Amino acid sequence: MRVYNTLSKRKEEFVTLEPGKVKMYVCGPTVYNLIHIGNARPMIVFDTVRRYLEHKGYEVNYVSNFTDVDDKIIAKANEEGVSSQEISERYIAECKKDMEALNVRPATTHPRATQEIDGMIAMIQTLVDKGFAYDVDGTVYFRTRKFQEYGKLSHKNLDDLRSGNRSLLVTGEDQKEDPLDFVLWKPKKEGEPSWPSPWSDGRPGWHIECSVMSKKYLGEQIDIHAGGEDLIFPHHENEIAQSECCNGKEFAKYWLHNAFLNIDNRKMSKSLGNFFTVREILEKYDPQVLRFFMLSAHYRSPLNFSADLMEAAKNGLDRIRNAVSNLKYLMECGAPAGDQSGSAAPNAAGGKQDSISRDADSGMTTEEEGLLAAIKAYEVKFDEAMDDDFNTADAIAVIFELVKFANSNLSSGNSRVLLQAVYDEIVRLSDILGLIVEEKEELLDADIEALIAERQAARKAKNFARADEIRNQLADQGITLLDTREGVKWKRA
């Protein structure tokens, strides 16, 4: 497997720090509003990377944080007249709903910045003790120039930054030793959340948060650090500086970054009126269509969002789902199983095939055994695409080839073993990409009412585990329960 490493600017063979295990950190959202479709791209992309690594047999420790203390959160809280915690709790919950809808699996750990303040203070203190950081009136800065390799990820030169790129500098130059030094800790302002520290009552800088959370949940060295390309500088560059100066060793082996998402060939912006939340898109499209769309291009390629491209994604996903549905129909309408030697089976046109010899155990003909063997080539081709820097676009193309194979070669006259094998392979390869292509059996109203009655009985008997199990079962089917004074009401999503 080869992955493109932003650090070296080339594809490298993927070799983990510990055989069979992957330690992976992905920068999560700042939770002050509903996530937008730009946030969704890294969530979907790196969830797919994780799924593929697990498919390859790796044990993946996947950590993705929530930044729950930030200027934008504080501004939102002040605007609404509530606490910053209320804002962050609200939007963490909403973010998790959107992630679930997009079939993004929960991380092994979802740390929150506000719960890791002690670790941040400890790391900052270490940097101060080692001479990499200094305190000016309660603000602690990192001495950027003291880290000789600063700029190795973004491939930026410090002198060029200082002379020609003032927009990249952090504010507060007057009290710094160097304009390029960045904040590790800042004193509180009126009305802001704060924590006590050796330097001042205040809060951490953004960059130190991820260094600390990564170290706590994954260790001093990790295999993969990932996020959007907008985080390369200064966020990820600063993470490297902090972590490597504190720990004295390489922070991350591989740095993966997804490219930007544009809207109708323009950068997404509220001022341009082309800013869309995931929730707004899901009002118009199946969540799986958005996931399919995000994976239809290589993650390092810029991706353009438009109504036409979403329709194309919908049609592409429908093509796969229709093939899966058709295979299921063919199996149900009488495909021969084992013990069918010499029998005649209906063909696709509804007539009878000539008497053919089938294996007594599998019900397969010699020709079908050849088709079954051919299926394995698609899995090999799929893995080759994903082994080449997680090329999901080519992996989807392989699934389309398998769909074409099914549509061209299979009918109700084929054995159940062959039909099931092709069905399973399409579903399995799609699942590695996090794409749900099987249609769920929709519960009848009577079935829903019966389950609700069983849940009520379970609650009365104080069997709350069973009651929760039924609620979750209904939720998986898109059924929402509402406990009211008049009893339990329900609605379909």
VENVENJO-V104811 format. One record per residue. N is the residue number from 1. RES is the residue in one letter. OMEGA is omega in radians with two decimals (none if undefined). BURIAL is 1 if it has 9 or more other ideal C-beta (glycine too) atoms within 8 Angstrom, else 0. Layout:
N,RES,OMEGA,BURIAL ; N,RES,OMEGA,BURIAL
This chain:
1,M,3.13,0 ; 2,R,3.14,1 ; 3,V,3.11,1 ; 4,Y,-3.11,1 ; 5,N,3.13,1 ; 6,T,-3.09,1 ; 7,L,-3.10,0 ; 8,S,-3.11,0 ; 9,K,3.07,0 ; 10,R,3.06,0 ; 11,K,-3.13,0 ; 12,E,3.03,1 ; 13,E,-3.09,0 ; 14,F,3.11,0 ; 15,V,-3.05,0 ; 16,T,3.10,1 ; 17,L,3.14,0 ; 18,E,-3.09,0 ; 19,P,3.06,0 ; 20,G,-3.11,0 ; 21,K,3.10,1 ; 22,V,3.03,1 ; 23,K,-2.96,1 ; 24,M,3.12,1 ; 25,Y,3.13,1 ; 26,V,3.14,1 ; 27,C,-3.11,1 ; 28,G,-3.04,0 ; 29,P,2.93,0 ; 30,T,-2.88,0 ; 31,V,3.08,1 ; 32,Y,3.14,1 ; 33,N,3.02,0 ; 34,L,3.14,1 ; 35,I,3.12,1 ; 36,H,-3.02,1 ; 37,I,3.01,1 ; 38,G,3.06,1 ; 39,N,-3.03,1 ; 40,A,-3.08,1 ; 41,R,3.12,1 ; 42,P,3.11,1 ; 43,M,-3.11,1 ; 44,I,-3.09,1 ; 45,V,-3.02,1 ; 46,F,2.93,1 ; 47,D,3.13,1 ; 48,T,3.06,1 ; 49,V,3.12,1 ; 50,R,-3.13,1 ; 51,R,-3.11,1 ; 52,Y,3.10,1 ; 53,L,3.10,1 ; 54,E,3.05,1 ; 55,H,3.14,0 ; 56,K,3.06,0 ; 57,G,3.11,0 ; 58,Y,2.95,1 ; 59,E,-3.01,0 ; 60,V,2.98,1 ; 61,N,-2.97,1 ; 62,Y,-3.10,1 ; 63,V,3.09,1 ; 64,S,-2.97,1 ; 65,N,2.88,1 ; 66,F,3.02,1 ; 67,T,-3.03,1 ; 68,D,2.93,1 ; 69,V,-2.99,1 ; 70,D,3.14,1 ; 71,D,-3.09,0 ; 72,K,3.09,0 ; 73,I,3.14,1 ; 74,I,3.13,1 ; 75,A,3.13,1 ; 76,K,3.13,1 ; 77,A,3.11,1 ; 78,N,3.13,0 ; 79,E,-3.10,0 ; 80,E,-3.12,0 ; 81,G,3.12,0 ; 82,V,3.14,0 ; 83,S,3.07,0 ; 84,S,-3.14,1 ; 85,Q,3.13,1 ; 86,E,3.12,1 ; 87,I,-3.08,1 ; 88,S,3.11,1 ; 89,E,-3.13,0 ; 90,R,-3.03,0 ; 91,Y,2.94,1 ; 92,I,3.12,1 ; 93,A,-3.13,0 ; 94,E,3.11,1 ; 95,C,3.14,1 ; 96,K,3.08,1 ; 97,K,-3.14,0 ; 98,D,3.12,1 ; 99,M,3.12,1 ; 100,E,3.13,0 ; 101,A,-3.12,1 ; 102,L,-3.13,1 ; 103,N,3.00,1 ; 104,V,-3.06,1 ; 105,R,3.08,0 ; 106,P,3.08,0 ; 107,A,3.01,1 ; 108,T,3.07,0 ; 109,T,3.04,0 ; 110,H,-3.11,1 ; 111,P,3.08,1 ; 112,R,-3.07,1 ; 113,A,-3.05,1 ; 114,T,3.14,1 ; 115,Q,-3.06,0 ; 116,E,-3.07,1 ; 117,I,-3.12,1 ; 118,D,3.12,0 ; 119,G,3.13,1 ; 120,M,3.10,1 ; 121,I,-3.13,1 ; 122,A,-3.14,0 ; 123,M,3.11,1 ; 124,I,3.13,1 ; 125,Q,3.09,1 ; 126,T,3.14,1 ; 127,L,3.08,1 ; 128,V,-3.12,1 ; 129,D,-3.12,0 ; 130,K,3.12,0 ; 131,G,3.14,0 ; 132,F,-3.12,1 ; 133,A,-3.11,1 ; 134,Y,-3.07,0 ; 135,D,3.02,1 ; 136,V,3.09,1 ; 137,D,3.08,0 ; 138,G,3.04,1 ; 139,T,3.13,1 ; 140,V,-3.13,1 ; 141,Y,3.04,1 ; 142,F,3.10,1 ; 143,R,-3.03,1 ; 144,T,-3.05,1 ; 145,R,-3.14,0 ; 146,K,3.06,0 ; 147,F,-2.99,1 ; 148,Q,-3.06,0 ; 149,E,-3.13,0 ; 150,Y,-3.11,1 ; 151,G,-3.05,1 ; 152,K,3.11,1 ; 153,L,-3.10,1 ; 154,S,-3.13,1 ; 155,H,3.09,0 ; 156,K,3.11,1 ; 157,N,-3.07,0 ; 158,L,-3.12,1 ; 159,D,3.10,0 ; 160,D,3.12,1 ; 161,L,-3.06,1 ; 162,R,-3.02,1 ; 163,S,-2.97,0 ; 164,G,-3.03,0 ; 165,N,-3.08,1 ; 166,R,-3.11,0 ; 167,S,-3.11,0 ; 168,L,-3.09,0 ; 169,L,3.10,1 ; 170,V,-3.12,1 ; 171,T,3.09,0 ; 172,G,-3.08,0 ; 173,E,-2.99,0 ; 174,D,-3.07,0 ; 175,Q,-3.13,0 ; 176,K,2.99,1 ; 177,E,-3.12,0 ; 178,D,-3.12,1 ; 179,P,-3.10,0 ; 180,L,3.09,1 ; 181,D,-3.09,1 ; 182,F,-2.99,1 ; 183,V,3.00,1 ; 184,L,-3.14,1 ; 185,W,3.13,1 ; 186,K,-3.14,1 ; 187,P,-3.12,1 ; 188,K,2.96,1 ; 189,K,-3.13,0 ; 190,E,3.08,0 ; 191,G,3.14,0 ; 192,E,3.03,1 ; 193,P,-3.12,1 ; 194,S,3.12,0 ; 195,W,3.10,1 ; 196,P,3.10,0 ; 197,S,3.11,1 ; 198,P,-3.03,0 ; 199,W,3.13,1 ; 200,S,2.91,1 ; 201,D,-3.07,0 ; 202,G,-3.12,1 ; 203,R,-3.06,1 ; 204,P,2.92,1 ; 205,G,-3.06,1 ; 206,W,-2.97,0 ; 207,H,-3.08,1 ; 208,I,-3.07,1 ; 209,E,-3.06,1 ; 210,C,3.09,1 ; 211,S,-3.09,1 ; 212,V,-3.11,1 ; 213,M,3.09,1 ; 214,S,-3.13,1 ; 215,K,-3.09,1 ; 216,K,-3.00,1 ; 217,Y,-3.11,1 ; 218,L,-3.11,1 ; 219,G,-3.05,0 ; 220,E,3.10,0 ; 221,Q,-3.14,1 ; 222,I,-3.13,1 ; 223,D,-3.04,1 ; 224,I,2.94,1 ; 225,H,-3.01,1 ; 226,A,3.12,1 ; 227,G,3.11,1 ; 228,G,-3.08,1 ; 229,E,3.09,0 ; 230,D,-3.12,0 ; 231,L,-3.09,1 ; 232,I,3.08,1 ; 233,F,0.08,1 ; 234,P,-2.92,1 ; 235,H,-3.08,1 ; 236,H,3.07,1 ; 237,E,3.14,1 ; 238,N,3.06,1 ; 239,E,3.13,1 ; 240,I,-3.11,1 ; 241,A,-3.13,1 ; 242,Q,-3.02,1 ; 243,S,-3.07,1 ; 244,E,3.07,1 ; 245,C,3.14,1 ; 246,C,-2.97,1 ; 247,N,3.11,1 ; 248,G,3.11,0 ; 249,K,-3.14,0 ; 250,E,-3.07,0 ; 251,F,-3.09,1 ; 252,A,-3.14,1 ; 253,K,-3.04,1 ; 254,Y,3.09,1 ; 255,W,-3.12,1 ; 256,L,-3.12,1 ; 257,H,3.06,1 ; 258,N,-3.13,1 ; 259,A,-3.08,1 ; 260,F,2.98,1 ; 261,L,3.08,1 ; 262,N,3.11,1 ; 263,I,-3.09,1 ; 264,D,3.09,0 ; 265,N,3.07,0 ; 266,R,3.12,1 ; 267,K,-3.13,0 ; 268,M,-3.09,1 ; 269,S,3.09,0 ; 270,K,-3.11,0 ; 271,S,3.11,0 ; 272,L,3.13,1 ; 273,G,-3.13,0 ; 274,N,-3.12,1 ; 275,F,-3.09,1 ; 276,F,2.99,1 ; 277,T,3.06,1 ; 278,V,-3.11,1 ; 279,R,3.13,1 ; 280,E,3.14,0 ; 281,I,-3.10,1 ; 282,L,3.01,1 ; 283,E,-3.09,0 ; 284,K,-3.02,0 ; 285,Y,2.96,1 ; 286,D,3.13,0 ; 287,P,3.14,1 ; 288,Q,3.08,1 ; 289,V,3.12,1 ; 290,L,3.11,1 ; 291,R,3.12,1 ; 292,F,3.13,1 ; 293,F,-3.11,1 ; 294,M,-3.10,1 ; 295,L,-3.07,1 ; 296,S,3.05,1 ; 297,A,3.07,1 ; 298,H,-3.01,0 ; 299,Y,3.13,1 ; 300,R,3.11,0 ; 301,S,3.03,0 ; 302,P,-3.09,0 ; 303,L,-3.13,1 ; 304,N,3.13,1 ; 305,F,3.06,1 ; 306,S,3.13,1 ; 307,A,-3.13,0 ; 308,D,-3.12,0 ; 309,L,3.06,1 ; 310,M,3.08,1 ; 311,E,3.10,0 ; 312,A,3.10,0 ; 313,A,3.11,1 ; 314,K,-3.14,1 ; 315,N,3.13,0 ; 316,G,3.13,1 ; 317,L,3.11,1 ; 318,D,3.14,0 ; 319,R,3.11,1 ; 320,I,-3.12,1 ; 321,R,3.12,1 ; 322,N,3.12,0 ; 323,A,3.12,1 ; 324,V,3.13,1 ; 325,S,-3.14,1 ; 326,N,3.11,1 ; 327,L,3.11,1 ; 328,K,3.11,1 ; 329,Y,-3.13,0 ; 330,L,3.11,1 ; 331,M,-3.08,1 ; 332,E,-3.04,0 ; 333,C,2.92,0 ; 334,G,3.06,0 ; 335,A,-3.10,1 ; 336,P,3.06,1 ; 337,A,3.13,1 ; 338,G,3.06,1 ; 339,D,-3.09,0 ; 340,Q,-3.06,1 ; 341,S,3.09,0 ; 342,G,-3.09,0 ; 343,S,3.07,0 ; 344,A,-3.10,0 ; 345,A,3.13,1 ; 346,P,3.05,1 ; 347,N,-3.05,1 ; 348,A,-3.11,0 ; 349,A,3.08,0 ; 350,G,3.12,0 ; 351,G,3.14,0 ; 352,K,3.01,0 ; 353,Q,3.04,1 ; 354,D,3.11,0 ; 355,S,-3.07,0 ; 356,I,-3.10,1 ; 357,S,3.14,0 ; 358,R,3.07,1 ; 359,D,-3.04,1 ; 360,A,-3.10,0 ; 361,D,-3.02,0 ; 362,S,-3.06,0 ; 363,G,-3.08,1 ; 364,M,3.03,1 ; 365,T,3.09,1 ; 366,T,3.13,0 ; 367,E,3.13,0 ; 368,E,3.09,1 ; 369,E,3.06,1 ; 370,G,3.11,0 ; 371,L,3.14,1 ; 372,L,3.13,1 ; 373,A,-3.10,0 ; 374,A,-3.11,1 ; 375,I,-3.08,1 ; 376,K,-3.14,0 ; 377,A,3.14,0 ; 378,Y,3.11,1 ; 379,E,3.11,1 ; 380,V,-3.13,0 ; 381,K,3.09,1 ; 382,F,-3.14,1 ; 383,D,3.11,1 ; 384,E,3.12,0 ; 385,A,-3.11,1 ; 386,M,3.08,1 ; 387,D,3.11,0 ; 388,D,3.10,1 ; 389,D,3.01,1 ; 390,F,-3.09,1 ; 391,N,-3.08,1 ; 392,T,3.13,1 ; 393,A,3.12,1 ; 394,D,3.11,1 ; 395,A,3.08,1 ; 396,I,3.11,1 ; 397,A,3.10,1 ; 398,V,3.10,1 ; 399,I,3.08,1 ; 400,F,3.10,1 ; 401,E,3.12,1 ; 402,L,3.06,1 ; 403,V,3.12,1 ; 404,K,3.08,0 ; 405,F,-3.13,1 ; 406,A,-3.10,1 ; 407,N,-3.07,1 ; 408,S,-2.95,0 ; 409,N,-2.96,0 ; 410,L,3.10,1 ; 411,S,3.13,0 ; 412,S,3.10,1 ; 413,G,3.14,1 ; 414,N,-3.12,1 ; 415,S,3.10,1 ; 416,R,-3.13,1 ; 417,V,-3.13,1 ; 418,L,3.14,1 ; 419,L,3.14,1 ; 420,Q,-3.12,1 ; 421,A,3.14,1 ; 422,V,3.09,1 ; 423,Y,-3.10,1 ; 424,D,-3.09,0 ; 425,E,3.10,1 ; 426,I,-3.13,1 ; 427,V,-3.08,1 ; 428,R,3.14,0 ; 429,L,3.10,1 ; 430,S,-3.12,1 ; 431,D,3.09,1 ; 432,I,3.09,1 ; 433,L,-3.13,1 ; 434,G,-3.13,1 ; 435,L,3.12,1 ; 436,I,-3.06,0 ; 437,V,3.07,1 ; 438,E,3.08,0 ; 439,E,3.09,0 ; 440,K,3.06,0 ; 441,E,-3.10,0 ; 442,E,3.13,0 ; 443,L,3.04,1 ; 444,L,-3.14,0 ; 445,D,-3.11,0 ; 446,A,3.12,0 ; 447,D,3.14,0 ; 448,I,-3.14,1 ; 449,E,-3.14,0 ; 450,A,3.13,0 ; 451,L,3.10,1 ; 452,I,3.11,1 ; 453,A,3.11,0 ; 454,E,3.12,1 ; 455,R,3.13,1 ; 456,Q,3.12,1 ; 457,A,3.13,0 ; 458,A,3.12,1 ; 459,R,3.14,1 ; 460,K,3.14,0 ; 461,A,-3.12,0 ; 462,K,3.03,0 ; 463,N,-3.01,0 ; 464,F,3.10,0 ; 465,A,3.13,0 ; 466,R,3.13,1 ; 467,A,3.11,1 ; 468,D,3.13,0 ; 469,E,3.13,0 ; 470,I,3.11,1 ; 471,R,3.14,1 ; 472,N,3.11,0 ; 473,Q,3.12,1 ; 474,L,3.13,1 ; 475,A,3.11,1 ; 476,D,3.12,0 ; 477,Q,3.11,1 ; 478,G,-3.13,0 ; 479,I,3.12,1 ; 480,T,3.12,1 ; 481,L,3.11,1 ; 482,L,3.11,0 ; 483,D,-3.10,0 ; 484,T,3.10,0 ; 485,R,-3.10,0 ; 486,E,-3.10,0 ; 487,G,-3.11,0 ; 488,V,3.02,1 ; 489,K,-3.13,0 ; 490,W,3.05,1 ; 491,K,3.08,0 ; 492,R,3.14,0 ; 493,A,none,0
